[in-house]
Amino acid sequence: LLPLAALAIATGTSQCNTGSINCCNQVQTASQATQVLSKYNLVDVAAAIEGLVGTDCTPITVIGTGSGCTAEQQPVCCTHNDFNGAVNLGCS
C-alpha cells in the first residue's frame, strides 16, 4: 500500500485523468457503501454511480506543500467530491 501512496504523490494531481487524487480511508462499491450513502440521501443514485465510493477522503496536495496518504489510506481518483471528503463518488 505504501508504494501506491508514493506513486500518487509522485504523479501529482495533473496525472489523474478523471477528477482529483484523494486519500480515502475506505473505498468500496456503491452497493457496499449503502449505509454511508443513506446518510447523505444518495441511496437512490447508488445504481447510477460509476466507479467506487471513497469515504473519509482528503485531497493529495502538491509535493512539498502538504501531505500524501497515510499507510491506512488508499489513493484514488474521484470525479465527484461534493461532500467535503465525507463521500467521494466515481472513484477509480
Residue frames as a rotation matrix with the C-alpha (Angstrom) as fourth column:
LEU 1
0.569 0.822 0.000 0.00
0.822 -0.569 0.000 0.00
0.000 0.000 -1.000 0.00
LEU 2
0.366 -0.500 -0.785 2.85
0.254 -0.758 0.601 2.38
-0.895 -0.420 -0.150 0.76
PRO 3
-0.714 -0.638 0.287 4.27
0.454 -0.111 0.884 2.22
-0.532 0.762 0.369 -2.80
LEU 4
-0.093 0.764 0.638 0.83
0.949 -0.125 0.288 3.18
0.300 0.633 -0.714 -4.15
ALA 5
0.746 0.343 -0.570 0.74
0.557 -0.792 0.252 6.22
-0.365 -0.506 -0.782 -1.89
ALA 6
-0.142 -0.884 -0.445 4.21
0.198 -0.466 0.862 7.24
-0.970 0.034 0.241 -3.04
LEU 7
-0.661 -0.039 0.750 3.12
0.741 0.121 0.660 6.81
-0.116 0.992 -0.051 -6.65
ALA 8
0.395 0.891 0.223 0.07
0.897 -0.427 0.118 9.00
0.200 0.154 -0.968 -6.11
ILE 9
0.603 -0.251 -0.757 2.22
0.278 -0.824 0.494 11.69
-0.748 -0.508 -0.427 -4.52
ALA 10
-0.430 -0.902 0.043 4.84
0.317 -0.106 0.943 11.49
-0.846 0.419 0.331 -7.24
THR 11
-0.469 0.270 0.841 2.39
0.882 0.088 0.463 11.81
0.051 0.959 -0.279 -10.11
GLY 12
-0.933 0.114 -0.341 0.56
-0.016 -0.960 -0.278 14.84
-0.360 -0.254 0.898 -8.71
THR 13
-0.119 0.993 0.001 -3.00
0.080 0.010 -0.997 15.90
-0.990 -0.119 -0.080 -9.35
SER 14
0.000 0.114 -0.994 -2.33
-0.880 -0.471 -0.054 16.66
-0.474 0.875 0.100 -13.02
GLN 15
-0.844 -0.393 -0.366 -1.91
-0.521 0.761 0.386 12.93
0.127 0.516 -0.847 -13.69
CYS 16
-0.611 0.718 0.332 -5.39
0.247 0.572 -0.782 11.99
-0.752 -0.396 -0.528 -12.56
ASN 17
-0.960 0.166 0.225 -7.39
0.206 -0.126 0.970 11.71
0.189 0.978 0.086 -15.79
THR 18
-0.048 0.995 0.087 -10.78
0.352 -0.065 0.934 11.79
0.935 0.076 -0.347 -14.06
GLY 19
0.886 0.463 -0.009 -11.20
0.191 -0.347 0.918 14.16
0.422 -0.815 -0.396 -11.15
SER 20
0.285 -0.786 0.548 -8.62
-0.794 -0.514 -0.324 14.71
0.537 -0.343 -0.771 -8.45
ILE 21
-0.216 -0.446 -0.868 -6.39
0.184 0.855 -0.485 12.39
0.959 -0.265 -0.102 -6.46
ASN 22
0.344 0.392 0.853 -7.65
-0.796 -0.360 0.487 11.78
0.498 -0.846 0.188 -2.94
CYS 23
-0.827 -0.494 -0.266 -6.60
-0.218 0.720 -0.659 9.65
0.517 -0.487 -0.704 0.00
CYS 24
0.164 0.974 0.157 -9.61
-0.725 0.011 0.688 7.72
0.669 -0.227 0.708 1.27
ASN 25
-0.430 -0.274 0.860 -9.89
-0.861 0.410 -0.300 5.71
-0.271 -0.870 -0.412 4.47
GLN 26
-0.316 0.375 0.872 -12.24
0.145 0.927 -0.347 3.29
-0.938 0.016 -0.347 2.75
VAL 27
-0.518 0.171 -0.838 -13.01
-0.840 -0.290 0.460 2.54
-0.164 0.942 0.294 -0.89
GLN 28
-0.655 0.382 0.652 -15.89
0.183 0.917 -0.354 0.25
-0.734 -0.112 -0.670 -1.85
THR 29
-0.782 0.467 0.414 -18.60
0.488 0.045 0.872 -0.35
0.388 0.883 -0.263 -4.43
ALA 30
-0.608 0.632 0.481 -21.81
-0.598 -0.763 0.246 1.68
0.523 -0.138 0.841 -4.24
SER 31
0.357 0.789 -0.500 -23.75
-0.211 0.590 0.780 -1.41
0.910 -0.173 0.377 -3.14
GLN 32
-0.058 -0.464 -0.884 -21.29
0.811 0.494 -0.312 -1.95
0.582 -0.735 0.348 -0.28
ALA 33
-0.915 -0.403 -0.024 -21.49
0.358 -0.783 -0.509 1.72
0.186 -0.474 0.861 0.76
THR 34
-0.140 0.955 0.260 -25.27
0.490 -0.161 0.857 1.92
0.860 0.248 -0.446 1.22
GLN 35
0.321 0.268 -0.909 -25.03
0.946 -0.129 0.296 2.94
-0.038 -0.955 -0.295 4.89
VAL 36
-0.494 -0.568 -0.658 -22.84
0.527 -0.798 0.293 5.95
-0.692 -0.202 0.693 4.21
LEU 37
-0.890 0.223 0.398 -24.78
0.289 -0.401 0.870 6.81
0.354 0.889 0.292 1.05
SER 38
0.090 0.983 -0.159 -28.05
0.787 0.028 0.616 6.82
0.610 -0.181 -0.771 3.02
LYS 39
-0.045 -0.193 -0.980 -26.54
0.859 -0.508 0.061 9.31
-0.510 -0.840 0.188 5.48
TYR 40
-0.734 -0.299 -0.610 -26.23
-0.019 -0.888 0.459 11.79
-0.679 0.348 0.646 2.59
ASN 41
0.272 0.961 -0.054 -29.53
-0.216 0.007 -0.976 10.79
-0.938 0.277 0.210 0.89
LEU 42
-0.209 -0.468 -0.858 -27.65
-0.947 -0.121 0.297 9.19
-0.243 0.875 -0.418 -2.00
VAL 43
-0.406 0.076 0.911 -29.13
-0.095 0.988 -0.125 5.68
-0.909 -0.138 -0.394 -1.89
ASP 44
0.645 0.756 0.109 -31.25
0.065 0.088 -0.994 6.40
-0.761 0.649 0.008 -4.97
VAL 45
0.676 -0.442 -0.590 -28.18
-0.737 -0.406 -0.540 7.31
-0.001 0.800 -0.600 -7.01
ALA 46
0.054 -0.713 0.699 -26.21
-0.556 0.560 0.614 4.23
-0.829 -0.422 -0.366 -5.93
ALA 47
0.419 0.173 0.892 -27.27
0.470 0.799 -0.375 2.27
-0.777 0.577 0.253 -9.01
ALA 48
0.962 0.012 0.272 -26.14
0.245 -0.468 -0.849 5.07
0.117 0.884 -0.453 -11.30
ILE 49
0.614 -0.789 -0.031 -22.73
-0.590 -0.485 0.645 5.55
-0.524 -0.377 -0.764 -9.69
GLU 50
0.840 -0.482 -0.249 -19.92
0.073 0.556 -0.828 4.53
0.537 0.677 0.503 -11.99
GLY 51
-0.189 -0.976 0.108 -16.79
-0.186 -0.072 -0.980 3.53
0.964 -0.205 -0.168 -10.17
LEU 52
-0.267 -0.056 -0.962 -16.16
0.800 0.544 -0.254 3.21
0.537 -0.837 -0.101 -6.48
VAL 53
0.740 0.471 0.479 -17.20
0.044 -0.746 0.665 5.23
0.671 -0.471 -0.573 -3.45
GLY 54
-0.400 -0.884 -0.240 -14.49
0.486 0.017 -0.874 6.69
0.777 -0.466 0.423 -1.24
THR 55
0.758 0.652 -0.028 -15.25
0.348 -0.368 0.862 7.69
0.552 -0.663 -0.506 2.34
ASP 56
0.830 -0.413 -0.376 -13.39
0.188 -0.427 0.884 9.99
-0.526 -0.804 -0.277 4.72
CYS 57
0.391 -0.647 0.654 -11.19
0.909 0.159 -0.386 11.35
0.146 0.746 0.650 1.93
THR 58
0.501 -0.339 -0.796 -8.62
0.073 -0.900 0.429 14.13
-0.862 -0.273 -0.427 1.85
PRO 59
0.985 -0.159 -0.071 -7.02
-0.095 -0.154 -0.983 15.60
0.145 0.975 -0.167 -1.27
ILE 60
0.305 -0.952 -0.006 -3.39
0.891 0.283 0.354 14.87
-0.335 -0.113 0.935 -2.03
THR 61
0.870 -0.034 -0.491 -1.56
-0.080 -0.994 -0.074 18.14
-0.486 0.103 -0.868 -2.17
VAL 62
0.781 -0.617 -0.098 1.42
-0.189 -0.084 -0.978 19.11
0.595 0.782 -0.183 -4.30
ILE 63
0.424 -0.717 -0.554 4.77
0.819 0.564 -0.103 17.72
0.387 -0.410 0.826 -3.16
GLY 64
-0.616 -0.787 0.022 6.44
0.662 -0.533 -0.528 19.98
0.427 -0.311 0.849 -0.63
THR 65
-0.663 0.404 0.630 3.29
-0.421 -0.897 0.133 21.89
0.620 -0.177 0.765 0.30
GLY 66
0.229 0.802 0.552 1.29
-0.966 0.121 0.227 19.29
0.115 -0.585 0.802 2.18
SER 67
-0.437 -0.359 0.825 0.89
-0.588 0.808 0.040 15.63
-0.681 -0.468 -0.564 2.85
GLY 68
-0.565 0.237 -0.791 0.09
-0.609 0.527 0.593 12.48
0.557 0.816 -0.153 0.94
CYS 69
0.508 0.791 -0.341 -1.77
-0.397 0.566 0.723 9.37
0.765 -0.232 0.601 2.03
THR 70
-0.006 -0.429 0.903 -1.14
-0.964 0.244 0.110 7.66
-0.267 -0.870 -0.414 5.33
ALA 71
-0.905 -0.417 -0.080 -0.44
-0.425 0.881 0.210 3.93
-0.017 0.224 -0.974 5.40
GLU 72
-0.585 0.751 0.306 -4.13
0.296 0.550 -0.781 3.27
-0.755 -0.366 -0.544 6.19
GLN 73
0.239 0.719 -0.652 -5.47
-0.366 -0.555 -0.747 5.31
-0.899 0.417 0.130 3.26
GLN 74
-0.063 -0.166 0.984 -5.87
0.783 0.603 0.152 4.38
-0.619 0.780 0.092 -0.39
PRO 75
-0.603 -0.162 -0.781 -5.04
-0.251 -0.891 0.379 6.87
-0.757 0.425 0.497 -3.17
VAL 76
-0.195 0.617 0.763 -7.87
0.857 0.486 -0.174 7.11
-0.478 0.619 -0.623 -5.72
CYS 77
-0.998 0.042 0.055 -9.06
-0.003 -0.821 0.571 9.43
0.069 0.569 0.819 -8.47
CYS 78
-0.353 0.928 -0.121 -12.62
0.776 0.218 -0.592 10.65
-0.523 -0.303 -0.797 -7.83
THR 79
-0.645 0.145 0.750 -14.87
0.592 -0.526 0.611 12.65
0.483 0.838 0.253 -10.13
HIS 80
0.259 0.811 0.525 -17.45
0.062 -0.557 0.828 13.87
0.964 -0.182 -0.195 -7.59
ASN 81
-0.577 -0.515 -0.634 -16.00
0.711 0.065 -0.701 15.31
0.402 -0.855 0.328 -4.40
ASP 82
-0.241 0.626 0.742 -19.15
0.036 -0.758 0.651 17.15
0.970 0.183 0.160 -3.35
PHE 83
0.766 0.620 -0.169 -19.38
0.131 0.106 0.986 16.29
0.629 -0.778 -0.001 0.34
ASN 84
0.540 -0.615 0.574 -16.17
-0.793 -0.601 0.103 17.76
0.281 -0.510 -0.813 1.83
GLY 85
-0.467 -0.839 -0.281 -14.40
-0.734 0.544 -0.406 14.41
0.493 0.016 -0.870 1.66
ALA 86
-0.233 0.440 0.867 -17.01
-0.748 0.489 -0.449 12.52
-0.621 -0.753 0.215 3.65
VAL 87
0.320 0.337 0.885 -18.15
0.361 0.821 -0.443 10.76
-0.876 0.461 0.141 0.46
ASN 88
-0.344 -0.424 -0.838 -16.41
-0.707 -0.471 0.528 10.89
-0.618 0.774 -0.138 -2.91
LEU 89
0.529 0.657 0.537 -18.15
-0.061 0.661 -0.748 9.30
-0.846 0.363 0.390 -5.89
GLY 90
0.989 -0.077 -0.124 -16.87
-0.117 0.090 -0.989 7.92
0.087 0.993 0.080 -9.18
CYS 91
0.349 -0.912 0.214 -13.51
-0.791 -0.163 0.590 6.80
-0.504 -0.375 -0.778 -7.81
SER 92
0.941 -0.162 -0.298 -11.04
-0.053 0.798 -0.600 4.53
0.336 0.580 0.742 -9.54
